[in-house]
């Protein structure tokens, strides 16, 4: 991650716990979780927004939206 202070900050919130659990079992940690843990109110709002975009009512199926997100991430050389 490019923001070491964000990645290193300990959090007792939901995403802080997820980060610790992922690290304990040796799983990769999605980088967005660090932002969610650093700024919990922002993280909650962004999480609700993302859920609505990916799962809310739409003429596109959730699967197609996931495919578009994965394709875009790959084009940006970003793990999805």
C-alpha positions in Angstrom: 0.0 0.0 0.0 1.2 3.5 -0.7 0.0 5.0 2.6 2.0 3.2 5.2 0.3 5.1 8.1 -3.1 3.9 6.9 -2.0 0.3 6.6 -0.2 0.3 9.9 -2.9 1.8 12.0 -4.6 -0.6 14.4 -8.4 -0.6 14.5 -10.8 -2.4 16.8 -13.7 -1.9 14.3 -15.1 -4.5 11.9 -12.5 -4.1 9.2 -9.7 -4.0 11.7 -10.9 -7.4 13.0 -11.2 -8.7 9.4 -7.6 -7.6 8.7 -6.3 -9.3 11.8 -8.2 -12.5 11.0 -6.9 -12.6 7.4 -3.3 -12.0 8.5 -3.6 -14.8 11.1 -4.6 -17.4 8.5 -2.1 -16.1 5.9 -4.7 -14.7 3.5 -4.1 -11.6 1.5 -5.8 -8.5 2.8 -7.8 -6.5 0.3 -6.2 -3.0 0.4 -9.5 -1.2 0.6 -10.0 -2.8 4.1 -7.2 -0.6 5.4 -9.0 2.5 4.3 -12.3 1.2 5.9 -10.4 0.5 9.1 -8.7 3.8 9.1 -11.8 5.9 8.6 -14.7 3.7 9.8 -17.5 6.2 9.0 -16.1 6.7 5.5 -15.7 3.0 5.2 -19.3 2.3 6.2 -20.6 4.8 3.7 -18.3 3.5 0.9 -19.3 -0.1 1.7 -23.0 0.8 1.5 -22.4 2.6 -1.8 -20.4 -0.2 -3.3 -23.0 -2.8 -2.2 -25.8 -0.7 -3.9 -23.8 -0.4 -7.1 -22.9 -4.0 -7.2 -26.1 -5.6 -5.8 -28.9 -3.0 -6.1 -31.6 -2.9 -8.7 -30.1 -2.6 -12.2 -30.7 -3.9 -15.8 -27.3 -5.6 -15.4 -27.0 -8.8 -13.4 -24.7 -8.8 -10.3 -22.5 -11.3 -12.1 -22.1 -9.0 -15.1 -21.3 -6.1 -12.8 -18.6 -8.2 -11.1 -17.2 -9.1 -14.5 -17.0 -5.4 -15.5 -15.3 -4.5 -12.2 -12.8 -7.4 -12.6 -12.1 -6.4 -16.2 -11.6 -2.7 -15.2 -9.4 -3.7 -12.3 -7.2 -5.9 -14.6 -6.9 -3.0 -17.1 -5.7 -0.8 -14.2 -3.3 -3.5 -13.0 -5.2 -3.7 -9.8 -6.1 -6.9 -8.0 -9.9 -7.3 -7.8 
